[in-house]
Structure formats: C-alpha cells, structure tokens
C-alpha cells in the first residue's frame, strides 16, 4: 500500500515535473529532448553493429559524477563479459553527454525511466537486463520492485548512507523498508555505511563492505602527458596554478575573495575555476569579470595569457587533467552543504587537497586524508588564502602533503576487485 500511494503521488506530480523539465530547457536545451525515454519508450536495444538479443548488464549513474566514477567499472565489465552488452542510464543531459563522450557506441545508452509503474514496466520489457547495478544511493521503489518481480538482482554498488539519509529512510520506513528488502546486495563503502543499512532492517548477509571504488582511480600515461602539456601552456613565467573544482552556487564569491588575498602574496597565480554545472558557466564568467578579474574561457578556445587571472574551466570531462596540471587543488561542494565531491581525484595525482567543512558525502576519504596530512579543511576565504599561500611559499611542504594524499589512495585500493566478485556471483545465479 505505501508504494501504491507513492506511485499515485508521483503521477499527480508529473505535470509539474514536465513543466520543470521544459523550464530547465531554457538554459540547457537537451532537457527538452528524448522525453519518451523517461517514460520507458527506449530505442531498440542493440549493440554498435545493430545486433539484438545480447544479455544486458544495466548500470544506472545519475549524472556527471556518477558516470565518471562508473567508467572504470564499465570497462572492466566489458573485458570480463564481452558476450554481454552494457546498458548505461543517466537522469541528466550532462550525464548523458559524458556517457557518449567517454564510452561512445561501446555501450547502449538512454535515460532511466521515471519511477512510475507503467514507465518502469515498459522499460524493463524492452531492456530485459540480467542485473541492475546502481551507483551509490540512487534508490527508486518502483524500479527496484519491478526488477525484483522479474528476478533481476539489484546491486547497490559503492553504497554510502549518511546519518541524515538514514534518518530520512526511517521517517518513511513503510515505503523504504520493503524497497531495501528487495535489494540483492548492498556493497557498502565503509563499516559505518554498513551499520546504517543494517539499522534499517537489511539482513547482515546482504550488506558487504567493499571499500570505495573511487580509490581505484587509474591515471593513464596518455592522461599524464596531456596534463603535463596543459601545465606547460598555463605556467607562463613559472606562475603557480590553483585549481578550484566543481563549485556550486554560493561558493564562487568566497573563492574569488580568497583569490584576491592570494594575489597579494603571489600576484602571478592563475586560478582555474571549474563550476560543477554547465548552466552556471556564463553566470560565473560574468561574476569573475564583475569582480575585476581578467578571464579566459577554455570552452571558447581562449588560452590564458600572462595577464589572465582566471581560467574558467567551462568544458566537460577535462577536470581529471586539470588536477594533474595544478599545484594545489580545492574540492568544492564543501563550502555549502552539498557534501563535497571526489577528494581522491586530486589525491591520486599527488596534489595537496583543500576543502571546506561540508564533506559528509566523503566522510571516510576525508578522515583518512586528514589523518595522513594530505587534506586541509578551510571554512572561510581567509583560511583558504592562508592554506594556499602556505603551500605555495613552501614547495617541500606542498610535495609532502601531495605525497601523503597519494599514499592514502594507494593504501586503500582493492574495492573494484571485491565489487566485481559480487557481480560475478549475482550473474551466476
């Protein structure tokens, strides 16, 4: 009954959901495309050669961050199960763009259906997957129930559950508890995540600790060469490079205030500023100019000159290379209560990591990095400027902090192998 009431409520919301999609399409026109996929009317399920009938491994990654994190897993699955077709769904156009850019036609891609019983049923009738792998915490009652009814095991991979989220599930336990009971396995990042899932009623046998697959980030030789090339282009007169990655609304103003302080001590510093969402690119560029900074926009093909103070990273998919080209990295989404973004990316490059205090999405990683001396927490423009200047004026300290961050990544690898073992067991059922 709770799921039926939830579904009725969702149906009542659909006119508003569609209006919101259309409204968002003002800034990102792709939101107005491919609506039929969101209602389960997906294209024919074939591989790149048009061959139908292959067994399907379905992976759902909501947006850009989840998609980027899923790519190593997808490539491992393609090598291990070449007879299968990997189907990747996303919920946002930016996630869709990343799938196409990184994986091309090596996977089948469409939008995930809305969590409506008829949309889910149409989708599953067409896709007919052998397994559903959901990244992190994207849980939808009707999708999970639809898979459960069809004996399609659902794996919640790289799962994390904050205390706040666990409390929310408890408030709606009549809906959440049956949904969680239909999961085949929860592969939790940390023992705290496992304990919270157990507290919601999951049997111990279904919750395993695999670690965080984001520690298994691999940097290719090609990426290192590209990052080195970027660094050479940007380091006019041996200037320092400060990267601020994945900012959200309310953070850019704080970063620019900190940058102004940094320029007092290191006037040649180049700030590489990367907003999290493409619909904010123009807004952030205008903000930088209104604050009196000279700006170059990478997305418009503009190269920074010695006079450029801010390089706006208004492109998609290049952030990993930016980490490899900078001296110090600040991971945003942490100065506002978003929960932070992937701290392991700069750490894997051996770059000193800075962040704000809102890191509940990366609680384990932040704890490990702090303990090792690879991360500094900065909660104000003054603290940010002090941390950046302290690292820039002491290259040995900068190197030590970067090495400490890298050591944390190296010491915590292995989650990918444990996750693949679980997938193998589920596919063998």
C-alpha positions as CSV (number, residue, x, y, z in Angstrom):
1,X,0.0,0.0,0.0
2,X,2.7,2.6,0.8
3,X,4.3,2.0,-2.7
4,X,0.9,2.4,-4.3
5,X,0.3,5.7,-2.6
6,X,3.8,6.8,-3.5
7,X,3.1,5.9,-7.2
8,X,-0.2,7.9,-7.1
9,X,1.5,10.9,-5.7
10,X,4.2,10.6,-8.4
11,X,1.5,10.5,-11.1
12,X,0.0,13.6,-9.6
13,X,3.3,15.4,-9.7
14,X,4.1,14.5,-13.4
15,X,2.6,17.7,-14.9
16,X,4.9,19.8,-12.6
17,X,7.9,17.5,-13.4
18,X,7.3,18.1,-17.1
19,X,7.0,21.8,-16.7
20,X,10.2,21.8,-14.7
21,X,12.0,19.9,-17.5
22,X,10.7,22.4,-20.1
23,X,11.8,25.3,-17.8
24,X,15.3,23.9,-17.3
25,X,15.5,23.5,-21.1
26,X,15.7,27.3,-21.4
27,X,19.4,27.1,-20.2
28,X,20.1,23.5,-21.2
29,X,18.1,22.7,-24.3
30,X,18.9,19.0,-24.0
31,X,16.4,18.8,-21.2
32,X,13.7,19.1,-23.8
33,X,14.9,16.2,-25.8
34,X,14.2,12.4,-25.6
35,X,11.3,12.7,-23.3
36,X,9.9,9.4,-24.5
37,X,12.8,7.6,-22.9
38,X,11.9,8.9,-19.5
39,X,8.5,7.1,-19.9
40,X,10.1,3.8,-20.8
41,X,9.9,4.2,-24.6
42,X,13.5,3.5,-25.3
43,X,15.3,2.9,-28.7
44,X,15.8,-0.7,-29.9
45,X,18.3,-2.5,-27.7
46,X,21.2,-3.4,-30.0
47,X,24.9,-3.2,-29.9
48,X,27.1,-0.9,-32.1
49,X,26.6,-3.3,-35.1
50,X,22.9,-3.4,-34.7
51,X,22.9,-6.9,-33.2
52,X,20.0,-7.5,-30.8
53,X,19.4,-10.3,-28.2
54,X,22.6,-9.9,-26.2
55,X,22.4,-10.4,-22.4
56,X,22.3,-7.0,-20.7
57,X,24.1,-5.7,-17.7
58,X,22.3,-2.5,-16.7
59,X,24.2,0.3,-14.8
60,X,22.5,3.4,-13.6
61,X,24.6,6.5,-13.0
62,X,22.6,9.7,-12.2
63,X,24.7,12.5,-13.6
64,X,28.3,13.5,-14.4
65,X,30.0,12.5,-11.1
66,X,28.4,9.0,-11.0
67,X,29.0,8.5,-14.7
68,X,32.7,9.4,-14.4
69,X,33.1,7.1,-11.4
70,X,31.3,4.2,-13.3
71,X,33.5,4.3,-16.3
72,X,36.3,2.1,-14.8
73,X,33.8,-0.5,-13.7
74,X,32.1,-0.5,-17.1
75,X,35.4,-1.0,-18.9
76,X,36.3,-3.9,-16.6
77,X,32.9,-5.5,-17.2
78,X,33.3,-5.1,-20.9
79,X,36.6,-7.0,-20.7
80,X,35.2,-9.7,-18.4
81,X,31.9,-10.2,-20.2
82,X,32.4,-9.5,-23.9
83,X,29.4,-11.5,-24.7
84,X,27.2,-9.1,-22.8
85,X,26.0,-5.6,-23.7
86,X,26.4,-2.9,-21.1
87,X,23.4,-0.6,-20.8
88,X,24.1,2.7,-19.1
89,X,21.3,5.0,-18.0
90,X,21.5,8.5,-16.6
91,X,19.0,11.1,-15.4
92,X,20.6,14.3,-16.7
93,X,21.8,15.6,-20.1
94,X,25.2,16.2,-18.7
95,X,25.5,12.6,-17.6
96,X,24.3,11.5,-21.0
97,X,26.9,13.6,-22.7
98,X,29.6,12.1,-20.6
99,X,28.5,8.5,-21.5
100,X,28.6,9.3,-25.2
101,X,31.9,11.1,-24.9
102,X,33.7,8.5,-22.8
103,X,32.1,5.3,-24.0
104,X,30.6,6.1,-27.4
105,X,28.8,3.2,-29.0
106,X,30.5,0.6,-27.0
107,X,27.5,0.7,-24.6
108,X,23.8,1.1,-25.1
109,X,22.6,4.4,-23.6
110,X,19.3,6.0,-22.7
111,X,17.7,7.9,-19.9
112,X,16.4,6.0,-16.9
113,X,12.6,5.8,-16.7
114,X,10.7,7.9,-14.2
115,X,9.8,5.8,-11.2
116,X,6.2,5.2,-12.4
117,X,4.9,1.6,-12.6
118,X,3.9,1.7,-16.3
119,X,7.1,3.5,-17.3
120,X,9.3,1.0,-15.4
121,X,7.4,-1.9,-16.9
122,X,7.8,-0.7,-20.5
123,X,11.5,-0.1,-19.8
124,X,12.2,-3.5,-18.4
125,X,10.1,-5.3,-21.1
126,X,12.3,-3.7,-23.7
127,X,15.7,-3.8,-21.9
128,X,15.4,-7.2,-20.1
129,X,18.6,-6.9,-18.1
130,X,20.2,-9.7,-16.2
131,X,21.3,-7.4,-13.4
132,X,20.9,-3.8,-12.3
133,X,23.9,-2.1,-10.7
134,X,23.0,1.2,-9.1
135,X,25.8,3.6,-8.2
136,X,25.9,4.9,-4.6
137,X,22.4,5.8,-3.3
138,X,20.0,6.3,-6.2
139,X,17.1,4.2,-4.9
140,X,13.7,4.2,-6.5
141,X,10.9,1.9,-5.1
142,X,9.2,1.0,-8.4
143,X,12.4,0.3,-10.3
144,X,13.6,-1.9,-7.6
145,X,10.3,-3.7,-7.2
146,X,10.0,-4.1,-11.0
147,X,13.4,-5.8,-11.1
148,X,12.5,-7.9,-8.0
149,X,9.3,-9.2,-9.6
150,X,11.3,-10.2,-12.7
151,X,14.1,-11.9,-10.7
152,X,16.6,-9.3,-11.8
153,X,19.1,-8.9,-8.9
154,X,19.7,-5.3,-7.9
155,X,23.2,-4.4,-6.6
156,X,23.7,-1.1,-4.8
157,X,27.4,-0.5,-5.6
158,X,29.9,1.7,-3.8
159,X,27.0,2.4,-1.4
160,X,27.2,5.2,1.2
161,X,24.5,6.2,3.6
162,X,24.9,9.3,5.8
163,X,23.3,9.6,9.2
164,X,21.0,12.2,7.8
165,X,19.9,10.0,4.9
166,X,19.4,7.0,7.2
167,X,17.1,9.2,9.4
168,X,15.1,10.1,6.3
169,X,14.6,6.5,5.4
170,X,13.4,5.8,8.9
171,X,10.8,8.5,8.6
172,X,9.4,6.8,5.6
173,X,10.1,3.2,6.8
174,X,6.8,1.9,5.5
175,X,8.0,2.6,2.0
176,X,11.8,2.3,2.4
177,X,11.9,-1.0,4.3
178,X,10.2,-3.1,1.7
179,X,12.3,-1.4,-1.0
180,X,15.5,-2.1,0.7
181,X,14.4,-5.7,1.4
182,X,14.2,-6.3,-2.4
183,X,17.9,-5.4,-2.9
184,X,20.1,-8.4,-3.7
185,X,23.3,-7.0,-2.2
186,X,24.5,-3.6,-0.8
187,X,28.2,-3.2,-1.4
188,X,29.0,-0.5,1.3
189,X,32.0,1.8,1.2
190,X,32.6,1.7,5.0
191,X,31.6,-0.1,8.2
192,X,29.6,3.0,9.2
193,X,27.6,2.8,6.0
194,X,27.0,-0.9,6.6
195,X,25.8,-0.4,10.1
196,X,23.3,2.3,9.0
197,X,21.9,-0.1,6.3
198,X,21.6,-2.9,8.9
199,X,19.8,-0.5,11.2
200,X,17.2,0.0,8.5
201,X,16.5,-3.8,8.6
202,X,18.7,-5.3,5.9
203,X,19.9,-8.8,6.7
204,X,23.6,-9.0,7.5
205,X,24.3,-11.4,4.6
206,X,23.1,-8.8,2.1
207,X,25.4,-5.9,3.2
208,X,29.1,-6.3,2.4
209,X,31.9,-3.8,2.9
210,X,33.9,-3.5,-0.3
211,X,35.5,-0.1,0.2
212,X,35.3,2.9,-2.1
213,X,36.0,2.2,-5.7
214,X,37.0,5.8,-6.2
215,X,40.3,4.9,-4.5
216,X,40.9,2.6,-7.5
217,X,41.2,5.5,-9.9
218,X,43.8,4.8,-12.6
219,X,45.7,7.5,-14.4
220,X,46.9,6.5,-17.8
221,X,50.1,7.5,-19.5
222,X,48.1,9.5,-22.0
223,X,46.4,11.5,-19.3
224,X,49.7,12.2,-17.7
225,X,51.1,13.5,-21.0
226,X,48.0,15.7,-21.6
227,X,48.2,17.1,-18.0
228,X,51.9,17.9,-18.4
229,X,51.1,19.7,-21.7
230,X,48.4,21.8,-20.0
231,X,50.8,22.7,-17.2
232,X,53.4,23.9,-19.7
233,X,50.7,26.0,-21.5
234,X,49.5,27.6,-18.3
235,X,52.8,28.2,-16.4
236,X,53.8,31.4,-18.1
237,X,56.8,32.7,-16.2
238,X,56.6,29.8,-13.8
239,X,53.3,31.0,-12.4
240,X,51.6,29.0,-9.7
241,X,48.3,27.2,-10.6
242,X,45.4,27.0,-8.1
243,X,42.5,24.7,-9.2
244,X,39.1,25.0,-7.7
245,X,36.9,22.1,-8.8
246,X,33.2,21.7,-9.0
247,X,31.8,24.9,-7.4
248,X,28.2,25.3,-6.6
249,X,26.1,28.4,-6.2
250,X,27.3,30.5,-3.2
251,X,30.9,29.2,-3.4
252,X,32.4,31.2,-6.3
253,X,32.1,34.5,-4.4
254,X,34.0,33.0,-1.5
255,X,36.7,31.6,-3.8
256,X,37.2,34.9,-5.6
257,X,37.5,36.7,-2.2
258,X,40.2,34.2,-1.2
259,X,41.9,34.6,-4.6
260,X,42.1,38.3,-4.2
261,X,44.1,37.7,-0.9
262,X,46.3,35.1,-2.6
263,X,47.2,37.6,-5.4
264,X,48.5,40.0,-2.7
265,X,51.2,37.4,-1.9
266,X,51.5,35.6,-5.2
267,X,50.4,38.1,-7.9
268,X,51.2,35.7,-10.8
269,X,48.9,33.0,-9.6
270,X,46.4,31.5,-12.2
271,X,43.1,30.4,-10.8
272,X,41.5,27.6,-12.8
273,X,37.8,27.8,-11.7
274,X,35.5,24.9,-12.7
275,X,31.8,25.3,-12.0
276,X,30.0,22.0,-11.3
277,X,27.1,22.5,-13.7
278,X,27.2,23.8,-17.3
279,X,24.2,26.1,-16.8
280,X,26.3,28.2,-14.5
281,X,29.3,28.7,-16.9
282,X,28.1,32.1,-18.2
283,X,27.0,33.3,-14.8
284,X,30.4,32.5,-13.2
285,X,32.3,34.1,-16.0
286,X,30.2,37.3,-15.6
287,X,30.8,37.2,-11.8
288,X,34.6,37.0,-12.3
289,X,34.6,39.9,-14.7
290,X,32.3,42.0,-12.4
291,X,34.9,41.4,-9.6
292,X,37.6,42.9,-11.8
293,X,39.4,39.8,-12.8
294,X,40.7,39.1,-16.3
295,X,39.1,35.9,-17.6
296,X,39.8,33.4,-20.3
297,X,37.2,30.7,-21.1
298,X,38.6,27.3,-22.1
299,X,35.2,26.3,-23.6
300,X,35.5,29.1,-26.1
301,X,39.1,28.1,-27.1
302,X,40.7,31.0,-25.2
303,X,44.2,30.3,-23.9
304,X,45.4,32.1,-20.7
305,X,48.0,34.8,-21.3
306,X,50.4,36.1,-18.7
307,X,47.8,38.7,-17.8
308,X,45.0,36.2,-17.4
309,X,44.0,35.8,-13.7
310,X,41.1,33.4,-14.0
311,X,40.8,30.5,-16.5
312,X,37.2,29.3,-16.5
313,X,37.1,25.5,-17.0
314,X,33.8,25.6,-18.9
315,X,34.3,22.2,-20.6
316,X,33.1,18.7,-19.8
317,X,35.4,15.8,-19.0
318,X,38.7,17.6,-18.6
319,X,38.7,18.0,-14.8
320,X,40.9,15.0,-14.2
321,X,43.6,16.6,-16.5
322,X,43.3,19.9,-14.6
323,X,44.1,18.1,-11.3
324,X,47.3,16.8,-13.0
325,X,48.3,20.3,-14.1
326,X,47.8,22.3,-10.9
327,X,50.0,22.9,-7.8
328,X,47.1,23.0,-5.3
329,X,43.5,21.8,-5.6
330,X,40.4,22.9,-3.7
331,X,37.5,20.5,-4.0
332,X,34.3,22.5,-3.8
333,X,30.7,21.5,-3.0
334,X,32.2,21.7,0.5
335,X,31.8,25.4,1.4
336,X,28.0,24.9,1.1
337,X,26.1,21.9,2.5
338,X,26.3,19.8,-0.7
339,X,28.5,17.2,0.9
340,X,31.7,17.7,-1.2
341,X,33.0,16.0,-4.3
342,X,35.6,13.4,-5.1
343,X,38.7,14.1,-2.9
344,X,40.5,11.1,-4.4
345,X,40.9,12.6,-7.8
346,X,43.5,15.2,-6.8
347,X,45.0,12.8,-4.3
348,X,45.6,10.2,-7.0
349,X,47.7,12.9,-8.8
350,X,49.8,13.6,-5.7
351,X,48.3,17.1,-5.4
352,X,47.7,18.7,-2.0
353,X,44.0,18.7,-1.3
354,X,42.0,21.6,0.3
355,X,38.2,21.5,1.0
356,X,35.5,23.2,3.1
357,X,33.9,21.5,6.1
358,X,30.8,20.0,4.4
359,X,32.3,16.6,3.4
360,X,29.5,14.2,4.5
361,X,29.5,12.6,1.1
362,X,33.2,11.7,1.5
363,X,33.4,11.1,5.3
364,X,35.7,8.2,5.1
365,X,38.0,9.6,2.5
366,X,38.2,12.9,4.3
367,X,39.0,11.2,7.6
368,X,41.8,9.2,6.1
369,X,43.3,12.1,4.2
370,X,43.2,14.4,7.3
371,X,44.9,11.7,9.4
372,X,47.6,11.3,6.8
373,X,48.2,15.0,6.4
374,X,47.0,15.1,2.8
375,X,44.0,17.3,3.3
376,X,43.4,20.7,4.9
377,X,39.9,22.0,5.9
378,X,39.3,25.7,5.2
379,X,36.0,27.3,6.0
380,X,36.4,30.9,5.0
381,X,38.2,33.0,2.4
382,X,40.8,33.9,4.9
383,X,41.5,30.3,5.8
384,X,41.6,29.3,2.1
385,X,44.1,32.0,1.2
386,X,46.3,31.1,4.2
387,X,46.4,27.4,3.2
388,X,47.1,28.1,-0.5
389,X,49.8,30.7,0.3
390,X,51.3,28.4,2.9
391,X,51.7,25.6,0.3
392,X,52.9,27.9,-2.5
393,X,55.6,29.5,-0.3
394,X,56.9,26.1,0.9
395,X,57.4,23.7,-2.0
396,X,58.7,21.0,0.3
397,X,55.5,21.1,2.4
398,X,53.5,21.1,-0.8
399,X,55.2,18.0,-2.0
400,X,54.9,16.3,1.4
401,X,51.1,17.0,1.5
402,X,50.6,15.7,-2.0
403,X,52.6,12.6,-1.4
404,X,50.6,11.9,1.8
405,X,47.4,12.2,-0.2
406,X,48.7,9.8,-2.9
407,X,49.7,7.3,-0.2
408,X,46.1,7.2,1.1
409,X,44.8,6.4,-2.3
410,X,47.4,3.7,-2.8
411,X,46.7,2.1,0.6
412,X,43.0,1.8,0.0
413,X,42.8,0.3,-3.4
414,X,41.0,-3.0,-4.0
415,X,37.4,-2.1,-3.8
416,X,36.9,-2.7,-7.5
417,X,38.0,-6.3,-7.3
418,X,35.7,-7.0,-4.4
419,X,32.8,-5.4,-6.3
420,X,33.5,-7.4,-9.4
421,X,33.4,-10.6,-7.3
422,X,29.9,-9.8,-6.1
423,X,28.8,-9.1,-9.6
424,X,30.1,-12.4,-10.8
425,X,28.2,-14.2,-8.0
426,X,25.0,-12.4,-8.9
427,X,25.3,-13.2,-12.6
428,X,26.0,-16.8,-11.8
429,X,22.6,-17.2,-10.1
